[in-house]
């Protein structure tokens, strides 16, 4: 089992271009798995982890409701934002500057074959990272992602998650608000959940800007421990 994950930081990259790149890597792993099975081979499958920051964009999951986007096409243009319907789970979400987006494209057969455990581990990596900043956070029953004040009238989401998996290969992932412009969330009903607020790490810490590279390092540290994985820079 290959527990090495190739790490790539794409910097700022268009959502559609990144999605296409994810699909390429995803297909590479799936095709190799099919070949291994068909030809009775045992070639190790690769694993990837992409960090990226997207320009302003709204994405709607396959089970999402378009009415959760509160902007017309013209209003989107005016805000310099784009919109895509995509093939992950979940409803509508926003990506933009000041948000750390992580896309693990891994073969779970190298780790464990349990998609629920995978989602819980993704959440746990973020929870442990935020704990290092003194932020008390956790899960909200029946909802994915990471929340502050879950189960209270002050519940607010700091990290959204949505994944796709096929043949135990994952894609898409998480979006953690670190220095995000929360005004962009006012244009949607985030994840289709009415009356739930969103927040960002800098807001919770009461600072203007948090070091995003430091946050990434902490995420990778916790991810590698949870998944018993080793990261290798591509």
C-alpha positions in Angstrom: 0.0 0.0 0.0 1.4 3.4 -1.0 1.0 5.9 1.8 3.1 8.6 0.2 1.1 11.6 -1.0 2.4 14.0 -3.6 1.8 17.5 -2.5 1.2 20.3 -5.0 0.5 23.9 -4.1 -1.1 25.5 -7.2 -1.2 29.0 -5.8 -4.1 31.0 -7.2 -5.8 29.1 -10.0 -9.1 29.3 -11.8 -11.8 26.9 -10.5 -12.5 25.2 -13.8 -8.9 24.7 -14.7 -8.3 23.2 -11.3 -11.3 21.0 -11.6 -10.1 19.7 -14.9 -6.7 19.0 -13.4 -8.3 17.1 -10.5 -10.2 15.0 -13.0 -7.0 14.2 -14.8 -5.3 12.9 -11.6 -8.5 11.1 -10.6 -8.7 9.4 -13.9 -5.0 8.4 -13.8 -5.6 6.6 -10.5 -8.9 4.9 -11.5 -7.5 3.8 -14.9 -4.5 2.2 -13.1 -6.8 0.4 -10.7 -8.8 -1.0 -13.6 -5.6 -2.1 -15.4 -4.3 -3.7 -12.3 -7.5 -5.7 -11.9 -7.8 -6.6 -15.6 -4.2 -7.6 -16.1 -3.7 -9.0 -12.6 -0.9 -6.5 -11.9 0.1 -4.9 -8.6 1.3 -1.5 -9.7 1.2 1.0 -6.8 -1.4 3.7 -7.2 -0.3 7.3 -6.6 -2.0 9.7 -4.2 -2.1 13.5 -4.6 -3.0 16.5 -2.3 -3.6 19.9 -4.0 -3.6 23.2 -2.1 -5.2 26.1 -4.1 -6.8 29.5 -3.8 -9.6 30.3 -6.2 -10.7 33.6 -7.6 -14.3 34.4 -6.5 -16.5 31.5 -7.5 -19.7 29.7 -6.4 -20.1 26.0 -6.9 -23.3 23.9 -6.7 -23.1 20.2 -5.9 -25.0 17.5 -7.8 -27.8 17.4 -5.3 -27.9 21.2 -4.8 -30.7 23.6 -5.3 -30.0 26.5 -7.7 -32.4 28.7 -5.8 -29.7 28.8 -3.0 -27.7 31.1 -5.3 -29.2 34.6 -4.7 -27.6 36.3 -7.7 -28.4 36.7 -11.3 -25.8 36.2 -14.1 -25.4 40.0 -14.3 -24.9 40.4 -10.6 -22.3 37.6 -10.6 -20.4 39.5 -13.3 -20.6 42.7 -11.4 -19.0 41.0 -8.4 -16.3 39.4 -10.6 -17.5 36.0 -9.6 -18.2 32.8 -11.7 -20.6 29.9 -11.1 -20.3 26.1 -11.8 -22.4 23.1 -11.3 -20.1 20.3 -10.3 -20.0 16.5 -9.5 -19.3 16.6 -5.7 -21.8 16.0 -2.9 -23.3 18.9 -1.0 -25.2 22.0 -2.0 -23.8 25.5 -2.8 -20.6 27.0 -1.5 -18.3 29.9 -2.2 -14.5 29.9 -2.8 -12.3 32.9 -3.0 -9.2 34.7 -1.8 -8.3 34.2 1.8 -9.6 30.7 1.8 -7.4 27.5 1.9 -8.8 24.9 -0.4 -7.5 21.4 -0.1 -8.2 18.6 -2.7 -7.0 15.1 -1.6 -7.1 12.9 -4.6 -6.1 9.6 -3.0 -6.8 5.9 -3.4 -8.4 5.0 -0.1 -7.4 1.4 -0.7 -3.9 2.6 0.3 -5.4 3.7 3.6 -8.8 2.3 4.6 -12.0 1.6 2.6 -14.5 3.7 4.6 -15.8 6.9 3.1 -17.5 8.0 6.3 -14.2 7.6 8.2 -12.5 9.6 5.4 -14.9 12.5 5.9 -14.5 12.4 9.7 -10.7 12.4 9.3 -10.8 15.4 7.0 -12.9 17.2 9.6 -10.6 16.1 12.4 -7.5 17.5 10.6 -9.2 20.9 10.4 -10.5 20.7 14.0 -7.0 19.9 15.4 -5.5 22.7 13.3 -8.0 25.2 14.6 -7.5 23.9 18.2 -3.8 25.0 17.8 -5.1 28.6 17.5 -7.2 28.2 20.6 -10.4 27.8 18.6 -13.0 25.5 20.1 -14.8 23.8 17.2 -16.4 20.6 16.1 -19.0 18.8 14.0 -22.7 19.7 13.7 -25.0 16.6 13.8 -26.2 15.7 10.3 -24.0 18.3 8.6 -20.5 17.9 7.2 -17.8 20.4 7.7 -16.4 22.1 10.8 -18.4 24.5 13.0 -18.1 26.8 15.9 -20.9 26.9 18.5 -22.7 23.9 16.9 -26.0 23.3 18.5 -26.3 26.9 19.8 -28.1 29.9 18.2 -24.6 31.2 17.4 -23.5 28.2 15.2 -21.2 29.3 12.4 -19.4 27.3 9.8 -15.7 27.8 9.3 -14.9 25.0 6.9 -17.1 23.5 4.1 -16.6 20.0 2.8 -17.8 18.1 -0.3 -16.2 15.0 -1.8 -16.7 12.6 -4.7 -15.4 9.0 -4.5 -15.4 6.3 -7.1 -13.6 2.9 -6.9 -12.3 4.2 -3.5 -10.6 7.2 -5.2 -11.5 10.6 -3.8 -11.6 14.1 -5.3 -12.8 17.6 -4.2 -12.3 18.2 -0.5 -12.4 21.1 2.0 -12.5 24.9 2.0 -11.3 26.6 5.2 -12.0 30.3 5.7 -8.8 31.8 7.0 -8.8 35.5 5.8 -12.0 35.2 3.7 -14.2 38.1 2.7 -17.4 36.9 4.3 -19.6 39.4 2.4 -19.5 36.9 -0.5 -21.4 34.4 1.6 -24.4 36.8 1.8 -25.1 36.0 -1.9 -25.9 32.3 -1.2 -27.7 30.1 1.3 -24.5 28.3 2.3 -24.7 24.5 1.9 -28.5 25.0 1.5 -28.8 25.6 5.3 -30.9 28.7 6.1 -30.2 30.8 9.2 -26.6 29.4 9.6 -23.8 31.9 9.7 -20.2 31.5 8.4 -17.0 32.8 9.9 -13.3 33.0 9.2 -10.2 32.3 11.3 -9.0 35.9 11.3 -12.5 37.1 12.5 -12.5 34.6 15.4 -9.0 35.6 16.4 -9.7 39.3 16.1 -6.8 39.9 13.8 -6.5 41.4 10.3 -4.6 38.6 8.7 -3.5 35.0 9.7 -0.4 33.4 8.1 -1.9 31.0 5.6 1.3 29.1 5.0 1.5 28.3 8.7 -2.2 27.1 8.6 -1.3 24.8 5.6 1.6 23.3 7.5 -0.6 22.5 10.5 -3.3 20.9 8.3 -0.6 18.7 6.6 0.8 17.7 10.0 -2.5 16.5 11.3 -3.6 14.9 8.0 -0.3 12.9 7.9 -0.8 11.7 11.5 -4.5 10.7 11.0 -3.9 9.0 7.7 -0.4 7.6 8.7 0.8 9.2 5.4 4.0 10.9 4.3 3.9 14.0 2.1 6.3 14.5 -0.7 6.5 17.9 -2.5 6.0 17.3 -6.3 
